[in-house]
Amino acid sequence: MAGSSIWTEKFRPKSFDEVAGQRDTVKKLKALVESKNLPHMLFSGPPGIGKTTLALIVSKQLHGNNWKQNFLELNASDSRGIDTIRTQVKDFAKTMALESESPKIILLDEADALTKEAQQALRRTMETYANSCRFILSCNFVNKIIDPIKSRCAIFKFKPLTKEDSLEIIKKIARSEELKIDENAVNKLYELTNGDIRQLQNVLQSCSSISKTITENEINEFAAKIESNDIKEILNLAFSKKFLLSRNKMLDTILNNGLSGIDIIKQIQREVMEFNMPEEKKLNIIEKCGEIEFRLVEGSNEYIQLESLLAFIAKN
Amino acid sequence: MTKSFIEKYKPKNLEDIPQDTQMLLKLIKEKNNILIHGLTGTCKTSAVYKIADTLNYELLELNASDFRNRENVEKIVGENSKQTSLFNKKKMILVDEIEGLSGDQDRGGMQALARALEETKYPIIITTNNLNNEKIKEIKKAVKIIKFEPINSKQIEIILKKICDNENIEYDNIQIKKIAINSAGDIRAAINDLQSSIINNKIDAAEMTQRDYEITIENAMNTIFKSKSLHSYKITEYINADLDEIMLWLDENIPIEFDDLEDIENAYNKLGKADLFKSRIMRWQYWGFMHYQNIMLCSGVSLSRKNTKAKAVTYKRPMLPLKIWQSNMRNAKKMSIAKKLSNIVHTSTKKIIKNFEKYRLFLKEPQVLKEIELDEEEITFLNKK
């Protein structure tokens, strides 16, 4: 198969030696793979620093050319509930690994998106198929994973990449894609994506599809284009007592971008911190955000609840 | 000639009256003068009659058909209110439909009544449809006021079914429900409608003409927004819309009706609480919460009006369902692209959608298009904007 034309895939490391950063983790994983005695594993750390990449590499090292048949990737935030996950795992795990003595690998990405109840159910599944499969769970926050699962896994904490590591990756891509990218642009790109290599590669590929010469200017322009000021505008309208306009803008923002109510609340909460007003007022608004978020988690109507939050903000 | 159902099925005992009459009974016993207000057909007059029966009082009545000028009022109310009854029976006096007391012919009647209210030895009970009538302003000061609510449509249904059973009339529940809801809480109208829709011992409610006061959702909005009453939630029984729809209407119209931010905040706060009860119904499958949802929704919004001045408002049909549908149509393409991409880049569709603008540009590159196998509509979507 020809390589992918999408950079996150094209430049995804294919062996342990190519992986940037995570030196300790790589060393341990390498040893585990060589011993062919893998435990269940939990990879935790911020997005875009190699969790999925290392899970893929582990599977490739274990199963060589047959790795695809012996690897199942599931995404907790996309699968509809634990039942879907269980059925998929069941179907996949029924057979022993094809032409291989090593266990099959199941990567469950964004495992911290599962509720506590779903995690309890997952724990049973992990035990049931322990003969034929190993789970690699990945998550951003290890404290969102329940203890019984943590105790069944070897935990690997992934560290953010250093700036040097990130710059190295940019330079490698630039060489391969014949980009002209100056020092300032490199720094800007790093700043913008905050060490998240997935985002970095996506932004870089976007910019290069406009021009092969990339300066700070190109990066800034692109950033301005994708940056959204919607929430700030909604809040500004509310603070200046234009409730109706503020509400309509909020509805449009949710609907046009396919955002969830929780996304909006989190952003409102972040933005409010930045506004220039008495801290006590901010505190009141954040308290209200918490109450509304709780209601959303309980299954309330997003629009109604967000409108009541907005009305509260406008009144104060 | 057969009797009309209204005559035939007049309530026989106080217990047959579908209103809470205990408070009224107690007040009459304690010799209070009382003003009962409520829409027509809410059993105001019947209740007074049945209380007289229950207490074994002699009931003296002045109604619209009597002349109610000063002499008449004085003769009936004034004298009786001083004398004891011939048979030593206690007495009570009913002044029915006080608004019928009109200027010319009933000249002086109102003043005579006001005086009688002060002097009477026996309780005087007055009924009215409209508490805000200018004419009774003076009277209101000298009486205890009791409100009779429109009769619950479930109770009306029960009464109608009893009549049908008694008359051997065939019916189905939907027809009965239709008549009950149509009556808007007026039991007399409901019984009349029942009688007039009987053809060959069967109900033919399909042809029934709707009563004038059938309540449209716009009228209901008007009641909820303007009434400032705890009781406005009762309106939901009489309109052909469920609580979800009413919620959508309120949601759309709160910022149109109210212009004071505090009122808006209160109204949305109550709407939010109503919605919370709804989510609890769904979560626990406990329908008892529906009552709270209803009250928070209607009465909550009614009582939110504090500072906004009354103004004429044309209520808008809710736009949200349409907007949601439109955006689903728009976002469907984004979703299908994200799904195709998700497997290739080992990233959840959710994450891709959230960061879609970081993908959009390079997805348009020819090799990428080919790799993820986008169809034409998806490509058109990428090129828009």
Interface residues (C-beta under 8 A of the other chain):
Chain A: S4 S5 I6 W7 T8 E9 P47 T52 L56 E73 N75 S77 D78 D109 E110 R198 Q199 N202 V203 Q205 S206 S208 S209 I210 K225 I226 K241 F243 L244 R247 L251 L255 N256 G258 L259 D263 I292 R295 E298 G299 S300 N301 Y303 I304 Q305 E307 S308 L310 A311 F312 A314 K315
Chain B: M247 D251 P255 I256 L261 E262 I264 E265 A267 Y268 N269 L271 G272 D275 L276 K278 S279 R280 M282 R283 L320 K323 I324 Q326 S327 R330 N331 K334 M335 S342 N343 I344 V345 H346 T347 S348 T349 K350 K351 I353 K354 N355 E357 K358 Y359 R360 L361 F362 K364 E365 Q367 V368 K370 E371 I372
